[in-house]
Amino acid sequence: MAPTYGMLRDGAMKIILDIAQRAGIVVDWNKTEGELVLLGNRIIKFRSVDNVNRIRGNSVGWLYFDEMCYMNPEVWTVALGARRQNPMKVWATTTPNGKDFVYHIWNTDDPAFEIFGSSSADNIFAPKGFVTSLRSQMTEEQWRQEGLGEIIDPSGTMFNRAWFKYAEEHEIPKKLSWYRYWDLAMTTRASSDFTASAKVAIDEQGTMYVGDIIQIKAEYPEVRKLIIETALQEPDVIVGIEEAVSGYAAIQEIRRVPELSSTTIRGVSVDKDKMSRAMPWASRAESGQVKLKYAKWNRMFLDEVTFFPKGEHDDMVDAVSGALQMISKRKIDWVVL
């Protein structure tokens, strides 16, 4: 089981299929049903659990939860009801997410439960330099949790990683009004912030969707090029840029780009502190009303959110706050004919 089909497809399913095929033990693979038959009539059923009802009614001997910390806690109780055959065992692999429901299930005096820790350095298949590069991009707390696999209580106080839900592209409502905000930091100094951008929309039920996150550390010419290229790829998205010292000039210049003549580009005035701006969507997240489009940036974004406001960087958080501010202050652009 995996939190979403995308995570299942790109993770456990891909790896297990590759191992089984190279071992020559595959008898049948039903991709539609997500069932793999191996020699000895052993069957592996692959299931995404974004809808917990997908695992009801099964009868299995082993349960394997992949990235369990990202699942709804209800999955645990429902899945246990499917464990009706011997040897009735359970495995769970996951990146730690603080002392959440997974920690409380396994952190017990019951000898039937055991926790095994593993760090990124233990991965013998990782390319050379991977661990060094990974460590250089993380704070001490992020490294302890994400790199060393330690179960710690993150220092951030506003967001909980488990609050955020995932949505495949086909699960996101059509015809939403999308807003993209750019939080500019146009320098490459090691101590400087990143330029970050978030694309956000809200549906009629009040669910907030984060459709894309961009993060880059670059000088202005490269940032300018990225803003223009992104806007051309998203012609229906309203673009906002913070009206800071560097933002004023960027807004005026980008508005003069001929290719963007039909793109709405707005200056966004920031008049509150970072935490005050993040509170509205922190509240939505806590109530399960923030969904992330399943993509490679999810983990990077959630790492920053989890440690906010005490983490080393907060650019992506600011970008989402800015996009939400644009939505809450929608205005009509009048054109005099």
C-alpha positions, -999 to +999 in steps of 0.1 A: +000+000+000+011+036-007-005+070+000-014+077-037-013+057-069+016+079-082+037+071-051+028+034-055+036+034-092+069+053-089+080+035-057+072+000-044+054-013-076+083-003-099+110-018-076+091-050-068+083-056-105+119-051-115+132-075-089+106-102-097+113-099-135+151-101-131+146-131-107+125-149-133+097-156-109+068-137-126+039-159-136+014-132-144+011-094-141-024-078-142-017-041-144-054-032-144-061-050-112-027-043-097-020-080-090+013-098-095+014-136-094+047-153-086+059-188-087+044-209-059+010-192-064+022-162-043+002-131-050+012-095-044-017-069-045-007-033-051-032-007-036-032+031-032-050+041-001-060+077-008-094+061-008-093+037+022-122+016+008-099+002-018-084-022+008-117-034+024-127-070+018-092-083+011-078-114+027-040-114+030-012-128+051+012-099+049+007-061+049+033-037+036+028+000+042+051+022+021+056+058+033+030+051+061+034+085+078+017+101+048-014+079+051-047+086+068-045+069+103-078+051+094-059+030+069-042+012+098-074-001+114-090-009+081-060-028+068-057-049+099-091-063+091-077-078+059-049-097+077-068-130+078-041-155+066-009-167+082+017-155+090-004-123+098+026-100+097+030-063+090+059-042+075+060-004+073+087+017+058+085+055+060+104+087+064+099+098+100+073+125+105+078+134+142+060+115+169+028+109+148+004+080+148+029+057+132+054+063+160+027+057+186+017+024+170+052+010+170+067+027+201+053+002+226+065-024+251+048-051+231+076-074+218+055-080+187+065-045+175+100-034+166+115-002+150+146-004+128+164+028+119+183+034+087+201+065+073+207+078+038+244+068+043+233+031+046+220+031+010+247+012-009+230+020-042+232+058-038+254+075-063+288+089-052+284+123-035+247+119-029+249+120+009+272+149+010+250+169-014+219+160+006+234+171+039+245+204+025+209+213+015+194+206+050+193+221+084+205+201+114+169+190+123+160+182+087+191+161+083+184+142+116+149+134+103+153+131+066+189+119+063+195+099+095+159+086+099+156+098+135+121+102+150+122+137+165+097+164+173+104+191+147+109+226+160+082+241+137+050+250+155+025+260+127+022+230+103+020+192+106+032+172+076+003+148+081-023+175+075-015+177+038-033+155+012-022+146-022-041+148-055-033+133-089-038+156-118-071+140-128-084+145-093-080+183-094-112+200-106-112+215-140-117+252-147-102+265-115-088+300-114-051+297-108-028+323-092+010+321-093+030+342-069+067+349-071+088+356-040+120+371-053+155+368-039+178+376-069+212+367-056+233+335-054+252+341-021+253+310+000+235+327+029+207+342+008+172+331+003+158+313-027+134+327-053+103+307-049+070+305-068+037+288-060+006+281-081-025+280-061-063+277-066-094+272-044-125+252-054-161+259-046-159+238-014-130+258-001-103+232-008-070+248-016-048+232-043-011+238-046-005+229-082+032+237-085+062+249-066+094+264-081+125+271-061+158+285-075+188+304-064+199+327-092+207+362-104+180+384-119+185+376-156+179+339-149+150+346-126+134+369-152+138+343-179+121+317-157+092+340-149+086+347-186+089+310-196+066+299-169+040+325-177+040+315-214+034+279-204+005+289-182-014+315-203-045+314-181-027+318-148-027+353-130+008+362-121+018+381-089+051+396-078+059+410-044+062+448-045+095+448-026+125+469-036+136+445-063+100+436-072+090+470-084+115+471-112+109+435-121+071+440-124+075+470-147+100+453-169+082+420-172+049+438-181+067+453-211+076+419-225+055+417-258+049+379-255+031+385-221+008+412-234-023+390-227-010+378-192-023+395-161+007+405-140+001+422-106+022+437-079+013+423-045+018+445-014+030+426+017+019+443+049+020+414+074+046+392+090+053+357+076+034+339+103+003+360+100+003+355+063+006+317+066-021+313+093-051+312+069-038+283+049-023+266+080-059+265+093-071+250+060-044+224+061-053+214+097-089+207+085-077+187+056-085+213+030-050+217+014-041+193-014-008+191-031-006+180-067+015+148-066+050+157-079+087+156-071+086+190-053+062+177-026+088+164-002+110+195-005+080+217+001+068+196+031+103+197+046+103+234+047+066+237+059+073+213+088+101+234+102+084+268+096+088+293+112+121+281+127+136+265+097+165+279+077+144+289+048+107+299+043+106+310+007+081+284-005+058+291+025+059+328+016+051+320-020+020+300-011+009+328+013+013+353-015-007+333-039-035+329-013-034+366-007-039+372-044-070+350-043-085+367-013-080+401-028-093+394-063-101+425-083-116+433-117-093+447-143-113+473-162-105+479-198-117+511-215-126+506-251 
